[in-house]
Structures are given as structure tokens and as C-alpha cells.
Amino acid sequence: MHKEMDALGPLLTTDTATDVRAESLTGFTFLELHARMSVVAPTLVQFMDSLPRRRSSPVITVTTISQLMYENNWSNNRLQKTFSIYFKFKGLTAKGFDVLHALGLVMSHSWISKAIRRMSRMTLDELRELVQKYPWVLTYDNVVILFKIFSQRLENLQKLTSGTAATAYLKPGATALPASANQDLKEQRAANLDSPITIRRVLDLAAVGNKKLRPYYAWLLLAALIHSPDFDLSTYKFKDHTLLQKPPPLNPLPIGKDAKSMQFLLSSVNQPEASYSDHVSLIDEWLKQLHMYGKQWVESIGREKVIAFIGDQLTVSRLRGLFFSFERLDFLLPIFGWLHFAMQAANSLHAQYLGRAKGHGFLASFTLLGRKGLHKTSTEGPFHAHLNEAIHHVGEAEFREIWRTVAAQSKATVEGLRSKTPSELVDLATRALSHHASSEALETKEFYTQFTRDLLPYLTLVAAIKDGDVGSLEALLPTFLFRFIGGGNNNYQEEALELLNGLNVDWPQNVADFVRQNCWLLTFTDNADNFVSFDQAQEHNIKDIKVRLR
């Protein structure tokens, strides 16, 4: 067996020059290793397989042999390196690594720290090559990291650090902007500096957008009916009819291999993003990390590049303010993130329709449903996820109540509507929209009609983000502009207005199309309903950074 273990050495040894590359860490399976081990060391593998009383497991056999090989020679560490990277990015602490290292399952904590630095350098080198080939955008946001100390001393105290983390996103299939876009953007901005978008234009866009979105609003009402237990869609004889399907997106983003985005985390820096000067320093830092800094690059970027920076409202408002400073960073294209936009829309609905626990409104529904912690808005923790879920549940209940009213008007029940054809159900949904969820109906009815009317755009917004429908997002902009104006949200009414002005006045057509296609939503899969906003992807990365630094 000792001879067989010596023969297994090359199989479990990795090249230190490539050991942290993806192909080295994930380029094997336990079944494959078990089969190869059986050829090189048949006696050892057969002996290990025979030990379990119930049944042999290739995973246990390969892992146990790897532990023995690692104890004999630390160079036999293929499995240990893979486990180390996995456990580190799952948040295993240094103490946890010490325990697993003693068991021979992972490398030492010092090795994993050095390995992550090597992975970071290799990833940055790859990114520097890719940004020369493909269009890219960049997001960054503040990150607050708690550096824990297990045995605190006066000279070694636990501390909380505020810094900034950034991510670059590339889409191989995206169409790059021509070099002339930089000058065209500057000229169009200058030409329209004194003639921004007018209120008449916004009202016209709102009317056009509402007309486009009306089928989606009607479908939301129809979906509440056909997916209710009383209707029982599974036994409805027209259940597969096309009229019962969701309307096609207004302007869907493509899916497929070339449409999937690639993300690369830049090195986080110990600098906040509190002031304008902080943002200037951060932009310089990101460009330096990309090796796009120096006299030649400064001239090239200033004359030929348009770089989109995506973030929350505070970030993009600061970046927009740099246009008119002496820095003249007018190659920037600041774009707000749709996650924070949706959060503000949900908070606006919460503020308007909260009500009282024993009256009408969200608070009464939250109390009835036993939802705690939703009486007051918060930017921390899972508040938005819980509020979004609660809004969907309350909306579904309201829509079902509308259908009870519609059915009663026909002297029927919701279950009795199963006798209707799909075209008749669509007509009823359109009529329900006009009578129970429109501004016209608001003249005769009050609270619930207004609530339903205001709820439909929010539900459409959330669905459009998930489905990658940038056409619906653009059509919804005027509606939420008016909501933010009415709710006194000055920051996001400015963001909505700036985006409308950019799409319709300030930006050349190719720049506006680039923003729609590459700066709002992204996907890492081939699924049509798995899109996320850029700021949400950045929040996920920040969470991973905090987990890794435990």
C-alpha cells in the first residue's frame, strides 16, 4: 500500500504556478478521481471501499486517501486546496481553518490568505486584457468591515473600517461605443444645457408609457384570478391558451452565452466615498488598477471613451457634480441602480398607505399576517425583501377581492368564472382595470382604487427587473417621477428626471441604446427570468467580501 500511495503522488499534486486557477480547482470530480485512483492504487482503493458497512462512497474514499496522502507529504494537496478556497468563501473563520487543517482537510490559514492575494492578482491581469477587447461598466459602493479580534488587548483592539469596493462588468456580446461617442456626448450635452426636457414632454412620455403598460397591468389582475385556488387553473379546459400567458416584454435584453455578464472584483480600498474629492480619488484608483492611468491614458479616456459608473443615488449624484468642476470628468456616465430605485418606490408606497393597525392600509394587513418589523422603513438588513414580499401578498389579496366584486356583478362566483373563455376573461380583466384600478375610477371610489392603481406600477417594476425588460423600465420612469415628486423624495425625483433627460435629450442615440442594453440589468445565466440590477450584484459582492474577511 505504501508503494501505491507513492504512485498516487502525481495525481494529487498541483503546479504552484496554476494551482489557484479555476481549471485547477474545479477541473475534476470525485468519481473521476476515484476511477483514476483505482487504476494506480487498486489495493488501497479496494480496501477503503470495503470498510463502510452499508455501502462504499467514492467521495469518502477519495477524501480519506487525500487526507492520508497529505499527512505523508504536504505536496499532495489537490483536494485540500479546493476545499480551502470553498470554505474560505463560505465564511469559515481562522479558528475553523486551524481545526480542519489539523484534520488534514484544508491548507493552513496563512496559505489561503496568500492564495487569495494570488487569485486577485491573476484576476486583475485577466481583467486588464479583457477591458481592451469588450465594453465594460463599473460599480462601486461603500463597505463597512468589522475586523474581529478574538483576544482583545490594548494594542490589539477590534475595529470597524469604512472603505469602498468596486466591480467591473463585461459582456462579450455587447456592441462597443465608437470613439466618436465621447465628442458627440459632450456636444449634445452642451447644446441642450439650457433646454432640458420639458414637463410637456414628460407628460407625453407618461401617456405613451401608460398605454404600453396597460396590458401588463391587466395581466397582473388576470394572473391573480387564474392562479387562485378557487379558479383551479390546472383543470381549466383553456389553461394553455395564449391569452392567459404573460404579454411579451416591451424591450427584452438578449439571453445566451454572449449575453451573460462577466464580473471582476477590483481591490477594495480603505477610503470612504463621502465627498467629491473622495470620488475623484476613487476614480483615479480604479483606473490605476485597470492600468488605464497616465498621460497617454488620460488623453485617450478624455477624448475617446465613455465610461458608465453605476451606483446608488448618493454615488451617482456626486459623480454628476464632477461634470462641472475643474476636474472636467465629463467622460463619466453616472447611472443609478434599479435595486435602490425599487427600494425607494416600495418605501413611498409604505409611507402613503401605512395606515393604522385597526384601520385600513399596510399596517392593518401586516398585523393580520403577523409580519413584524415592517411598521417603520429601514435601509438595513432584510427589510426591503420582507416589505417587497408583503406588498406582493397584500396586492394579491386586493386583486382577488376585485375579482369577487367582478364575479358578483355577473351574479356568479370566482369559481363560476371558469365557464368564461380566455377572451372573455381578458375583457373582464381590462374592465376590472378601468373600474377598480384607474384614475378614472378614482373619481367615484377612493382608498382601495387608488391603492390598486398605485400598486400595479410597482409590481410591474419588480417583474421587469427580474425579466430583463428594459422597455417596461423606461415606460415606468414618468410614473415614478410623479410618485417621487408627490412623496417629497427629492433625490430620486432628480435621478428619474436626469435619466429621462439623458434618454430623450442629452445623449446621442447610440449612447442611450448602450445605457438601456448594458447599464441597467445583467444576468449570469441563460434563464430569461434571472436578471438583476447592477447595484444588486454589487451588494452581493460586498456581502461576500464581508464573509471572506471573517
C-alpha positions in Angstrom: 0.0 0.0 0.0 2.9 2.4 0.7 4.1 1.8 -2.9 0.6 2.6 -4.2 0.4 5.7 -2.1 3.8 6.9 -3.6 2.3 6.2 -7.1 -0.7 8.4 -6.2 1.5 11.4 -5.6 1.4 12.9 -9.1 -2.4 12.6 -9.2 -2.8 14.7 -6.0 0.0 17.2 -6.7 -0.7 20.6 -8.3 1.6 23.1 -10.0 2.1 26.1 -7.7 2.0 28.4 -10.8 -1.6 27.5 -11.7 -3.0 25.9 -8.5 -5.5 28.7 -7.8 -6.9 28.9 -11.4 -10.4 27.8 -11.9 -9.4 24.9 -14.1 -7.1 23.5 -11.4 -9.5 24.0 -8.5 -12.6 22.6 -10.3 -11.2 20.6 -13.1 -12.0 17.2 -11.5 -14.8 15.2 -10.0 -14.8 12.7 -7.1 -16.0 9.9 -9.5 -13.2 10.7 -11.9 -10.5 10.8 -9.1 -11.9 7.5 -7.7 -11.6 5.8 -11.1 -8.0 7.1 -11.6 -7.0 6.1 -8.1 -8.4 2.6 -8.7 -6.1 2.2 -11.7 -3.0 3.5 -9.9 -3.7 2.1 -6.4 -6.2 -0.8 -6.8 -5.4 -2.5 -3.5 -5.7 0.7 -1.4 -8.9 1.9 -3.1 -10.5 -1.6 -2.8 -9.6 -1.7 0.9 -11.0 1.7 1.6 -14.2 0.9 -0.3 -14.7 -2.3 1.7 -14.6 -0.6 5.1 -18.1 1.1 5.2 -20.7 -1.4 6.5 -23.6 0.0 4.4 -22.1 0.9 1.0 -18.9 2.4 -0.3 -18.8 6.1 -1.3 -16.3 7.5 -3.8 -16.4 10.8 -2.0 -15.4 9.3 1.4 -12.8 7.1 -0.2 -11.1 9.9 -2.2 -11.3 12.3 0.7 -9.8 9.8 3.2 -7.0 8.8 0.9 -6.3 12.5 0.2 -6.0 13.1 4.0 -3.5 10.2 4.3 -1.5 11.4 1.3 -1.4 15.0 2.7 -0.1 13.8 6.1 2.6 11.8 4.3 3.6 14.7 2.0 2.2 18.2 2.1 2.7 18.5 -1.7 -0.2 16.1 -2.2 -2.7 18.8 -1.7 -5.0 19.0 -4.7 -8.2 18.3 -2.7 -7.0 20.4 0.3 -6.6 23.5 -1.9 -10.0 23.1 -3.4 -11.6 22.7 0.0 -9.7 25.7 1.3 -11.0 28.0 -1.3 -14.5 26.7 -0.9 -14.6 27.0 2.9 -13.0 30.5 2.8 -15.6 31.9 0.5 -18.3 30.3 2.6 -17.1 32.3 5.6 -15.0 29.8 7.6 -13.1 31.7 10.3 -9.4 31.4 11.0 -10.1 29.2 14.0 -12.2 26.9 11.9 -9.3 26.6 9.4 -7.0 25.6 12.2 -9.3 22.8 13.2 -9.7 21.5 9.6 -6.0 21.9 8.8 -5.2 19.7 11.9 -7.5 17.1 10.4 -5.8 17.2 7.0 -8.8 18.5 5.1 -7.6 22.0 4.2 -4.4 24.0 3.8 -3.3 26.4 6.6 -4.9 29.8 7.1 -1.7 31.5 6.0 -1.7 29.6 2.7 -5.3 30.6 2.0 -4.6 34.3 2.7 -1.6 34.2 0.2 -3.7 32.2 -2.3 -6.4 34.8 -2.3 -3.9 37.6 -3.0 -2.5 35.5 -5.9 -6.0 34.9 -7.2 -6.7 38.7 -7.0 -3.5 39.5 -9.0 -4.3 36.9 -11.6 -7.9 38.1 -11.9 -6.8 41.7 -12.3 -4.3 40.7 -15.0 -7.1 39.0 -16.9 -9.4 41.9 -16.5 -6.8 44.4 -17.8 -6.7 42.4 -21.0 -10.5 42.0 -21.3 -11.3 45.7 -20.9 -9.3 46.3 -24.0 -11.5 43.9 -26.0 -15.0 44.3 -24.7 -17.3 47.0 -23.4 -17.3 47.3 -19.7 -19.0 49.3 -16.9 -18.0 49.8 -13.3 -19.9 49.9 -10.0 -18.7 50.8 -6.6 -20.2 51.3 -3.1 -19.1 51.7 0.4 -18.3 48.7 2.5 -18.1 48.6 6.3 -16.0 45.8 7.6 -15.6 44.7 11.2 -12.2 43.3 11.9 -12.7 40.8 14.8 -10.2 40.2 17.5 -10.8 37.0 19.5 -8.4 38.0 22.4 -8.5 41.8 22.6 -5.6 43.7 24.2 -5.0 47.4 24.5 -2.6 47.2 21.5 -4.9 44.8 19.5 -8.5 46.0 19.6 -11.4 45.2 17.4 -12.1 47.9 14.9 -14.7 49.0 12.3 -13.4 50.2 9.0 -15.2 52.0 6.2 -13.9 51.6 2.7 -15.0 51.2 -0.9 -15.4 48.1 -3.1 -15.7 48.1 -6.8 -16.7 45.6 -9.5 -16.1 45.7 -13.3 -18.7 44.0 -15.5 -18.1 42.9 -19.1 -20.5 41.5 -21.7 -18.7 39.8 -24.6 -21.7 40.2 -26.9 -22.3 43.9 -26.3 -21.7 46.5 -29.0 -19.0 48.9 -28.0 -19.5 52.6 -28.4 -17.4 54.2 -31.2 -14.6 56.6 -30.3 -16.7 59.4 -31.7 -19.3 58.9 -29.0 -17.2 60.8 -26.5 -17.2 64.0 -28.5 -20.9 63.5 -29.6 -21.9 63.2 -26.0 -20.1 66.4 -25.0 -21.5 68.3 -27.9 -25.1 67.2 -27.3 -24.8 67.9 -23.5 -23.6 71.4 -24.3 -26.2 72.1 -26.9 -29.1 71.1 -24.6 -27.6 72.6 -21.4 -30.2 75.4 -21.5 -33.1 73.3 -23.0 -33.6 70.3 -20.8 -36.7 68.0 -21.1 -39.9 69.9 -20.6 -42.9 69.0 -18.4 -45.0 68.7 -21.6 -42.5 66.1 -23.0 -42.6 64.2 -19.7 -46.4 64.1 -19.7 -46.4 62.9 -23.3 -43.9 60.1 -22.3 -46.2 59.2 -19.3 -49.2 58.9 -21.6 -47.3 56.7 -24.1 -45.8 54.6 -21.3 -49.1 54.0 -19.6 -50.7 52.9 -22.9 -47.8 50.4 -23.4 -48.1 49.2 -19.8 -51.9 48.8 -19.7 -51.7 45.1 -21.0 -49.3 44.3 -18.2 -51.5 45.8 -15.5 -54.5 43.9 -16.9 -52.4 40.7 -16.9 -51.5 41.2 -13.2 -55.2 41.3 -12.4 -55.9 38.3 -14.6 -53.0 36.3 -13.1 -54.4 36.8 -9.6 -57.7 35.2 -10.8 -56.3 32.2 -12.8 -53.7 31.3 -10.1 -56.2 31.5 -7.2 -57.3 28.2 -5.6 -61.0 28.8 -6.4 -60.3 29.1 -10.1 -58.0 26.0 -10.3 -56.1 26.7 -13.5 -54.8 23.1 -13.7 -58.3 21.8 -14.5 -59.4 24.7 -16.7 -60.0 23.5 -20.2 -58.3 26.5 -21.8 -55.3 26.5 -19.4 -52.7 26.6 -22.3 -54.4 29.4 -24.3 -52.0 32.1 -25.4 -54.3 34.8 -24.0 -53.6 33.5 -20.5 -49.8 34.0 -20.9 -47.9 37.0 -19.8 -47.6 39.7 -22.5 -44.2 39.7 -24.3 -41.6 42.2 -22.9 -41.6 45.7 -24.5 -37.8 45.6 -25.0 -36.2 42.4 -23.6 -32.5 42.0 -23.1 -31.0 39.1 -25.0 -30.1 35.8 -23.3 -27.5 33.2 -24.2 -23.8 32.7 -24.0 -22.7 36.1 -25.3 -25.3 37.9 -23.3 -24.1 36.6 -19.9 -22.0 39.2 -18.0 -18.6 38.6 -16.5 -17.7 40.2 -13.2 -14.3 41.0 -11.7 -13.9 42.4 -8.3 -11.2 45.1 -8.0 -9.1 45.5 -4.9 -11.1 47.2 -2.2 -9.5 50.4 -0.8 -9.5 51.8 2.7 -11.2 55.1 1.6 -14.8 56.2 2.0 -16.9 57.9 -0.7 -18.2 60.7 1.5 -17.1 63.8 -0.5 -16.5 64.9 -4.1 -12.7 64.7 -3.6 -13.2 61.1 -2.4 -14.9 60.2 -5.6 -12.1 61.8 -7.7 -9.6 59.8 -5.8 -11.6 56.6 -6.2 -12.0 57.1 -9.9 -8.2 57.5 -10.2 -7.7 54.4 -8.0 -10.0 52.2 -10.2 -8.3 53.4 -13.4 -4.9 52.8 -11.9 -5.9 49.2 -11.0 -7.0 48.7 -14.6 -3.7 50.1 -15.9 -5.6 52.9 -17.6 -3.8 55.8 -15.9 -1.0 58.1 -17.0 -0.7 60.9 -19.6 -1.4 58.7 -22.6 -4.5 57.1 -21.0 -5.8 60.3 -19.5 -5.8 61.9 -23.0 -7.4 58.7 -24.6 -10.1 58.5 -22.0 -10.9 62.2 -22.1 -11.3 62.2 -25.9 -12.4 58.7 -26.9 -14.0 56.9 -24.0 -17.4 56.9 -22.4 -17.3 55.0 -19.1 -20.5 54.2 -17.2 -20.3 54.3 -13.4 -23.3 52.7 -11.7 -24.3 53.1 -8.1 -26.8 54.2 -5.5 -28.3 57.8 -5.6 -25.5 59.3 -3.4 -22.8 57.9 -5.6 -24.2 59.0 -8.9 -25.2 62.4 -7.6 -21.6 63.0 -6.5 -20.3 61.8 -9.9 -22.7 64.0 -11.7 -21.5 67.0 -9.7 -17.9 66.4 -11.1 -19.0 67.3 -14.6 -18.9 71.0 -13.8 -15.8 71.0 -11.5 -12.3 71.9 -12.6 -11.7 68.2 -13.0 -13.9 68.1 -16.1 -14.7 64.4 -15.8 -17.3 64.6 -18.5 -16.4 61.2 -19.9 -18.4 59.8 -17.0 -21.9 58.4 -17.5 -23.4 58.1 -14.0 -26.4 55.7 -13.9 -28.4 54.9 -10.8 -29.0 51.3 -9.8 -32.6 49.9 -10.2 -32.5 48.0 -6.9 -32.2 51.2 -4.9 -34.9 52.8 -7.2 -37.3 49.9 -6.4 -36.5 50.2 -2.7 -37.5 53.9 -2.8 -40.7 53.1 -4.7 -41.6 50.5 -2.0 -40.8 52.9 0.7 -43.0 55.5 -1.0 -45.9 53.1 -1.0 -45.2 52.2 2.6 -45.3 55.9 3.6 -48.5 56.6 1.7 -50.6 53.5 2.6 -49.2 52.5 6.1 -52.5 53.5 7.9 -53.3 52.2 11.3 -53.3 48.7 12.9 -57.1 48.8 13.3 -58.0 50.7 10.2 -57.1 50.4 6.5 -53.7 50.2 5.0 -50.5 48.2 5.2 -50.2 48.2 9.0 -53.6 46.5 9.4 -52.5 43.9 6.8 -49.1 43.4 8.4 -50.8 42.9 11.8 -53.2 40.4 10.4 -50.4 38.5 8.7 -48.2 38.6 11.7 -45.4 40.4 9.8 -43.2 42.1 12.4 -40.6 44.9 11.8 -42.4 46.5 8.9 -44.1 49.4 10.7 -41.0 51.6 10.0 -38.8 51.8 6.9 -35.2 50.8 7.2 -32.1 50.6 4.9 -30.5 47.8 7.0 -30.9 44.1 7.0 -33.6 42.2 5.0 -36.3 45.0 5.5 -36.7 45.6 1.7 -37.0 41.9 0.9 -39.7 41.5 3.6 -41.5 44.6 2.6 -41.5 43.6 -1.1 -42.9 40.2 -0.2 -45.6 41.7 2.0 -46.6 44.2 -0.8 -47.0 41.3 -3.2 -49.1 39.3 -0.7 -51.3 42.3 0.1 -51.6 43.1 -3.6 -52.7 39.6 -4.5 -55.4 39.7 -1.7 -56.7 43.0 -3.1 -56.8 41.7 -6.6 -58.7 38.6 -5.5 -61.2 40.9 -3.8 -61.6 42.8 -7.0 -62.5 39.5 -8.8 -65.0 38.7 -6.1 -66.7 42.0 -6.9 -66.5 41.4 -10.7 -68.0 38.0 -10.3 -70.8 39.2 -8.1 -71.7 41.8 -10.7 -72.3 38.9 -13.1 -74.2 37.1 -10.4 -71.5 34.4 -10.2 -68.6 33.3 -8.0 -64.9 33.3 -8.7 -65.2 29.6 -9.4 -68.1 30.3 -11.7 -65.8 32.4 -13.9 -64.2 29.1 -15.1 -67.1 28.9 -17.6 -65.7 32.0 -19.4 -63.5 31.7 -22.4 -60.0 33.2 -22.3 -61.0 36.2 -24.4 -63.9 36.9 -22.0 -61.6 36.7 -19.0 -59.2 39.2 -20.7 -62.1 41.5 -21.3 -63.2 41.2 -17.7 -59.6 41.9 -16.6 -59.5 45.0 -18.8 -62.8 46.1 -17.4 -61.6 45.5 -13.8 -58.6 47.6 -14.5 -60.8 50.5 -15.7 -63.3 50.2 -12.9 -61.1 49.4 -9.9 -57.5 50.5 -10.7 -57.5 53.6 -12.8 -57.5 57.4 -12.3 -61.0 57.5 -13.9 -62.4 55.1 -11.3 -60.8 57.1 -8.6 -63.3 59.9 -9.2 -66.1 57.7 -7.7 -64.1 55.4 -5.4 -61.3 56.2 -3.1 -58.8 54.3 -0.9 -58.7 50.8 -2.5 -59.0 52.0 -6.1 -56.1 54.4 -5.6 -54.1 51.7 -3.7 -54.6 49.2 -6.6 -53.8 51.8 -9.2 -50.5 52.7 -7.4 -49.6 49.1 -6.7 -49.7 47.9 -10.3 -46.6 50.0 -11.5 -44.5 48.8 -8.5 -45.4 45.1 -9.2 -44.6 45.7 -12.9 -41.3 47.3 -12.0 -40.2 44.3 -9.9 -41.2 41.9 -12.6 -39.5 43.9 -15.3 -36.2 43.9 -13.4 -36.4 40.1 -13.0 -37.4 39.5 -16.6 -34.8 41.9 -18.1 -37.5 44.1 -19.8 -35.8 47.4 -20.1 -38.6 48.7 -22.3 -41.0 48.5 -19.3 -38.5 50.1 -17.0 -38.2 53.1 -19.4 -42.0 53.3 -19.7 -42.4 53.4 -15.9 -40.0 56.2 -15.4 -42.6 59.1 -15.7 -45.0 57.3 -13.4 -42.4 57.0 -10.6 -41.1 60.5 -11.3 -44.6 61.8 -10.4 -44.7 59.5 -7.3 -41.4 60.8 -6.0 -42.4 64.4 -6.6 -45.7 63.8 -4.8 -43.9 62.0 -1.9 -41.2 64.6 -1.5 -38.4 62.3 -2.5 -36.1 65.0 -4.0 -33.1 62.7 -4.5 -34.9 60.1 -6.7 -37.1 62.6 -8.5 -33.9 64.1 -9.6 -32.5 60.7 -10.7 -35.6 59.8 -12.6 -35.6 63.2 -14.3 -31.9 63.1 -15.1 -32.4 59.6 -16.8 -35.4 60.8 -18.7 -33.5 63.9 -19.8 -30.5 61.8 -20.8 -32.5 59.2 -22.8 -34.6 61.8 -24.6 -32.4 65.0 -24.8 -28.8 64.9 -23.6 -27.5 61.6 -25.0 -26.8 60.6 -28.6 -28.9 57.7 -29.8 -26.1 55.2 -29.6 -25.2 56.2 -26.1 -28.9 55.9 -25.0 -29.1 52.5 -26.5 -25.9 51.4 -24.8 -27.3 52.5 -21.4 -30.5 50.6 -22.0 -28.8 47.4 -23.1 -25.7 47.4 -20.9 -26.1 49.6 -17.8 -29.4 48.7 -16.2 -29.6 44.9 -15.8 -27.4 41.9 -16.2 -27.5 38.2 -16.0 -25.1 35.4 -15.2 -27.3 32.6 -16.5 -29.2 31.5 -19.7 -32.6 31.9 -18.0 -34.9 34.6 -19.2 -36.2 35.5 -15.7 -33.0 35.7 -13.8 -31.8 39.3 -14.3 -30.6 41.5 -11.5 -29.7 45.2 -11.4 -26.1 46.2 -11.2 -26.3 47.7 -7.7 -27.9 44.4 -6.5 -25.0 42.4 -7.9 -22.6 44.9 -6.2 -24.5 44.4 -2.9 -24.0 40.6 -3.3 -20.3 41.1 -3.8 -20.0 43.4 -0.8 -21.7 40.7 1.3 -19.2 38.1 0.0 -16.3 40.4 0.9 -17.6 40.8 4.5 -18.0 37.0 4.7 -14.5 36.4 3.4 -12.9 38.7 6.0 -14.2 36.9 9.0 
